[in-house]
Amino acid sequence: MKKKISLIIGIIAICIIIVGVVLLNKSSLFKGKSFTCDYKTIDEEKGYEILSTYQVNYQKDIVNKITYNTTMTSKNKDMLEDYEVQIKDLYKTLDDIYSGFKYETKMEKEKMIGTVVIDYNKIDTKKYAEDHQTLQEFMNSDNKFTVSGIKKMYSQQGIVCKNENK
């Protein structure tokens, strides 16, 4: 009898371990992946430099979120302030219409630093695709941006993407 109980307890323990391993492996299937892209432009004549980094997060082939950090450096304070206003106006307008766009900016000496988070899970992508038909080539049939679509769009803009991060 004791051997039977020990055997049953052993089988239950093995089943629990197997279920745990399966659940851990399954959860890693749903983990998102990411890659980064960079953009740099220098205009010596106008006296500014812009460095931007895009952190693209995705699951399977669908982009979920992009965090975009940009730094404009210039000795021309008016130019920095104009760039800051452009970022604020653009992303406020987009967020008012479609939701999912968050932004913040700050000035530091000769720099304007901006961070924009685009959460595609919160955006009305159907309306966004209807209003921006030229972007549809970078989306799938469900109006979701694909990894290959974002990389193609960024490449066309001179933005260089790096290898994916696990």
N, C-alpha and C positions, 0 to 999 in steps of 0.2 A: 504494500500500500504506500509506504514512504517513498519507494522507488518510483511509483506511478505519479505521485504528487510532485516529486523532484523533476521528473521528466516533463510533466505538464508545465511546471514553473519555468523550466529551461526553454521549452518551446515558446511559451508566452514571451519570455525575455528576448529570444531570437526574433520573434515577430515584431516586437516593439523596436528593436534595433533596426530591422529591415525597413519598417515603416518610417522611422526617423531618417535613415539614409535616403530613402526615396523622396521624402518631403524636402530635405535639404537640397538634393539635386534638382528637384522640380522648381524650388524657389529660385535657384540660380538661373533657370531658364527664363524667368521673368525679370531678372535684373537688367537694368538698362546698361547701355554702353555709351561711350562718348568719344568724340575726337575734337581736335582744336584746329582752328584756321587763323591765319594772320594776314594782316593788310598793313602796308606802310606806304605813305606818300609824303614826299618832301617837295615843297615849292619854295625854293630859295628866293625867287623874285618877290613873292608875296610875304616871305618870311615866316613860314610855318611848317610844322611836321605833324603828321597824324599817325599814330600807332594804334592798331586795333587788334583785339583777340576775340575770337568767337569760340565759345565752348558749346558744342552741339551734343545734346543728349537724345538718345533714341532707344526704342525697343523694336526688335526685329528690324524692319526697314522704315519705320515711321518715326519722324522727328517729333519729340515731345516738348522740348524746351531748348532755347538758345539764350545763353548769357553772353552779352556783348559788352566788352570793356574797351573804351577808347580814351586816348589821351592826345590832346592837341597841345603842342608846345609852340609858343610864339611870344615875342616881346611886345606885340601889338595887342594891348588889352581890349580894344574895341573888337578886334577879330575874335578873340577868345569869347567875349561876351555874346557876340553874334552867333557863334557856333553853339554856345550853350542854349541860347534862345531857340535855335533851329531844332536841336534835339528835344527840348521840352515841348515845343509846339507840335512837332511831328508825332511823338509818342503819346502825348495827351490826346490829340485828335484820334489817333488809331485806337487808343484804349476806350475813348468815349463811344466810338462806332462799333468796335468788334470785341472789346474786353481782352484781357490777357496780356496787356503791355504795361510793364512797370519800368520806371526809370528814376534815376537820381543823378545829379551833377554836383560838382563842387569845383571851386577855383582854388588853386595853390600857386602862388607866385606867378610864374609864366606858363602855367598849365591849366587847362580845363579838363577835368576827369569826369567821364560819364560812364554809367553802368545801366544797361538796358536788359531786362529779362522778358523774353517772349515765351509765354506758356501756351503752347498750341492746344493743350487740353481745355483751356478756358476760352479760346477764341472761337467765334462763329465762323468756322472755316468755309462753310458754304457761301455765306454772304461775302467773305473776304475774297474767295475765288471768283464770284460773280462780278465784284467790283474791280478786281485786278486780273483780268483775263489773260494777260501776258504771263502771269505766274503759274497758270494751270499746267504748263508743260513740265513744271517741277513737282507736280502733285500727282497722286494716284486718283482713281475714279471716285474715291470717297472724299476728295478735296483735302487730303492730308499730305503734307510735305514728306517726300521720301528722302532717304540718305543720299541716293544717287542724284536726286533732283536738286537738293541743297548744294551738293558738291559741284554740280554742273553750273548752277546759278552763280555760286561764289567764284568759280573759275572764270566765268565770263566777265566778272567784275574785277579780276586781278587779285582775288583773295586766294591765298595758298593754304590748302588743307594738309594736315599731317596725318600720320598713321593713327589708327583707332586705339583708344585706351580700353583696357578690359575692366 
